[in-house]
Amino acid sequence: MAKSFTEIEKNNIRKRLISECEIHWSKYGYKKTNIDELCSKSGIAKGSFYTFFDSKEKLFFEVLNEIQNKLISSVDEILSNMPQKEGFAKALKMLYRLYDKNPFLYSPNNADYISLLNKMPKEMLSQLEYNNVQSFYNLIERYNLKLKIEKEKAFGVCNALLSSLLIKEDIGYNYIEVFDFMVDNLIEHILE
């Protein structure tokens, strides 16, 4: 019989499972992130896992949501402390470096990442994509950033820049410097 938890215990355990999953995912990948190990690290029996998440994929979905929220908070902090163009450029550079250090977040060519995407329900993937796009639009609006191009195109340009990480080995020069150069030069065409 599964142990019953107070609401405070449930909240704390849920947070620990999400935190442990992020740590294990970054070290071992999706397939090798083991529910038994996460439960052990979180102080619960494996049978109790399903009190908190319907599936391993639901846990990974929550981890991605948490990461997305942290990224938005970081961008938010930068934009609240810097002028528009400079803050926007700094935020993009911060995201690029963060993704570079955490390839498990964006590696669509990796078999392990593809496995997660294939097992994750389509509605979860759609929700993550929607949240990503919507958070970009919300930041543009919140900081009254004056775009020179339509917001969809601005999002696409930023996405393309960040996606250059997928070919960083093929760039033929210091890919961080190349990214920074592209951002510094494109920012004038994106923002007033």
N, C-alpha and C positions, 0 to 999 in steps of 0.2 A: 504494500500500500504506500502510495507516494505521500511524502511529508507535506503538511500544509504550511504555508508561509504567510506571514503578515504582509500587508501592502508595502511597508518599508523594506522588509527582507526581499520581497519580490523585485522591488525597484533596484535595490543594491546588487542583487544577484544578476539581474538583467544587464546592468551597467558593467559588472565584472565579466560576464560572458562576452559582451560586445568588445570590451577592451582586450581581453585575452584572445579573441578571434582576430582582431586587427594585428596584434603582435605575432601570432602564429602564422597568419596569412602572409604577412610581409617576410617572415623567415622561411616558411616551408611551402607556400603556395596553397591554393584551394584544396586540391586533392589530398594533400598530406596534413591538412589541418583536421585534427581528429576530435570528434565530439567528446569522446571519453576523456581526453586530455584537458579539453576546455572545461568540462564539468569538474574534473579533479581540481584544477587550478581555481575554480570558482567556488569550491566547497560544497558541491551538490552531487547527488547520485545521477548516473546517466539517465535513469528513468524520469528524473525530475526535469530534464532538459525540455521536454515537450510541454511543460507547464509554462515555459517562457517563449518558446518558438515552435512553430509547426514543423519546421524542417531546417536542415543545415543551410539551405538556400535563403530562407527567411532571415536567419541570423546574418548571413553575408549581406543581404539587402539592407539590414539595419546598420551594419558596419559601414557600408557605402553611404548611407544617409548621414551617419555621424561624421564621416570624413568630409562629405560635401558641406555639412553645416560648419565644420571647423574652417574649411577653406573660405566659405562665405564670410565668416567672422573675421578671418585674417585680411581679406580684401576690404571688408568694411572698415576695419581699423586703419588700414593704409589710406583709404580714400577720405576718411574723416580727418586725417592729419596732414594731408598734402593737397596742393593745388591740383586741378583736374587732370591735365595732361601728364604731369609728373607722377601723380598718384596712380593713374591708370597704367602707365608704363611700369612703375615699380610693382604694382599688383601682378601684372602679367609675368614679369621677371621672377617674382616670388613663386608663382604657380609653376612656372617652368622648372625651376630648381627643385621644388618639392616633388613634382612628378618624376624628375630625373632620379631623385633619391629613393623613390617608391614606385618602381616599375610595375608592381602588382596592381596598381591603380588604373593603368591604361594600356596594358600590353595585349592588344587584340591579335597579335601574331603568335602569342604564346599558347601552346596546347592546353595548359592548365587554365588559363583565363577563358579560353574558348569553351572548355568543359563547364565552367561556372555559368557562362552565358547561355549555353545550351540547356542547362538544368534549371535555370531561373525562369519562373513563369513570365510570359510576355508582358503581363500587366505590371510586374515589378520593374522590368527593363524600361517600359514606357514611362513609368512614374519617375525613375531616375533621370531619364532624358528630359522629361518635362521640367523637373525640379532644376536641372542644370541650366536649361534655357531661361526659365522663368526667373531664376536668381540673378542671371546676367541682366535681364530687362529691369528687374527691381532695383538693382544697384545703379543702373543708368538713370532711372527715374529718381531714386532717393537722393543722389548727389547732383541731380540736375545737370548731368553731363550732356553737353551739346554735341550731338553727332553730326558729322558732315555727310554721312551716308545712312541709309536705312538701317534700323537696328538689327534686322535679320542678317544683313550683309556684314555688319560689324561683328556680330556673333560668329559668323562663318570665318571671317578673317582671323579672329582670335583663336578659334578652333584650329584653323590651318596652321597658324604659328605654333601653337602648343603641340600639334601633331608632328611637327618636324622632329620631335624626340624619337619617333619611330624609325627615322633614317639617320640618326646622329652619327653612326659609324661611317656613313657614306658622304658626309658633308665635306671632308677633306681639309678641314680647318677646325679650330676650337669651336665646337658647336654652341657653347654658351655665349661666346663672343659674337658668333653669327646671329644667334637669336636676339641678343641685346641690340645689335646693329639694326636688325629688321624691325624690332619694336620701336626703337628710337626714330627710325625713318618713316615708319608707317603711321605712327601716332598723329603726325601732322595731317594725314589724309583721313583719319578716323574722327578726331575730335577738333572742335573749334578752339 
